[in-house]
Amino acid sequence: MKQSLTVAVLLCIPCLITSSCMFGRAKKQPNELTGELETYCEYGDVTFGVNENYLDESNCLNCTCGDFGMSCCGYGRAAGKMIAEPPCMVKNIGKCGVAIVRIDNENIPCK
């Protein structure tokens, strides 16, 4: 994930990116053995604990659970709005990927 983000940031030097994240409340339930309240998060039908991540590859979201709650941030094309300045453009690659390429030749990355 860090390498992908680094590549995206380096490739987007000539573009403008607006990030996209959403937040939700953590939930609590008693531990079956100790009775102590445990914090957890839910995303759809997935439950995960504090300091755990869930990667929703179908929606290009990375979710993190913490004592404060859950944050889900988009990555790749779901990271937010990307605008490239001419002579460059944003090209979608696969489900979540993006590249900043030349308008006149999509095989040449912008520098």
N, C-alpha and C positions, 0 to 999 in steps of 0.2 A: 504494500500500500504506500509506504513512504517513497519507494523508488518511483512508482507511478505518479505520485503527486509531484515529486521533484521534476520528473520529465514534463509533466503538464505545465508546471510553472515556468520551466525554462523555455518550452515551446511557445508559451503565451506571452512572452515579453512584449511583442508588438500588439497585443490585444487587451481588451478590457473584460474582466470577469467579475460577476456579481455572485457571491456565494449563496447557497441555499441550505438551511438547516431547520429542523423542527424539534420541539421539546415536548416531553410528556412526564407525567408524575410517576414516581416509583410506587410500588405497592408493597404492602407488608403482610406477612402471614406467620403464624406461630410455627416454630420448628417442631416436628413430630416427636423428637427425642427430648429436647430440653425445654420446650415451651416458650423459648425466647423468640421475640419477633425478628424475622429475617426480611431484609429488603430485597426485592426482585423487580424486574421490568418485563413487560409484555409488548411484543410487536406482532400484530396479527395473531397467529396461533403458536408463536414461539415465545418461550419463557427463558430468561437468562438472568444470572445473578450480578451483584455489584462487582465492578471491575472486570466484567466480561463484555465482549463485543459480539454483535451479530451482523453478518454481512448479507444483505438482501441483494443478490446479484440480478434478480429479475427487475428490480426498480433502481439499481445503481445507488443503494444507500448503505452507509456504514453506521450502525447504531451502537452506542456505548451506554452501559448502565452504571449509575453511581448512586450514592446515598441521596443526592439532590434530586435525582430523577433520571430520565433517559433523554439522550440527544441523538438524533439521526441526521446525518449530513450527506448530501449527495456527493458522488464522485464521478469523474469523467463528465459525460454530457449532462448528468443530473446535478453537477456541482453548482450550476447557475447559468445565467446568461453570459455568453461569450461573444464578444464583438472583435473582429480583426480589422485592422486598418488596411486599406488597399496599399500595395498590390497583393495583400494576403486575404485569406478567407478561412473560416472554420469548416472542417470536413469531419463528418461523423464516420467512425470506424467501429464496426461491430455493434454490440448492444450498448455499451457504456463509453467506448473510447472516442477521443477527438484528436485531431491534429490541426495545426495551423500551417496551411500550405499556400502556395502561390495560386492566384486566380487563373493565370494563363497556363499553368501546368501543375495539376494536383499531385504529381509525383515528386515535386520539389518542395521541401519544407522551407518555411520562411525563417530568416535568421534575425 
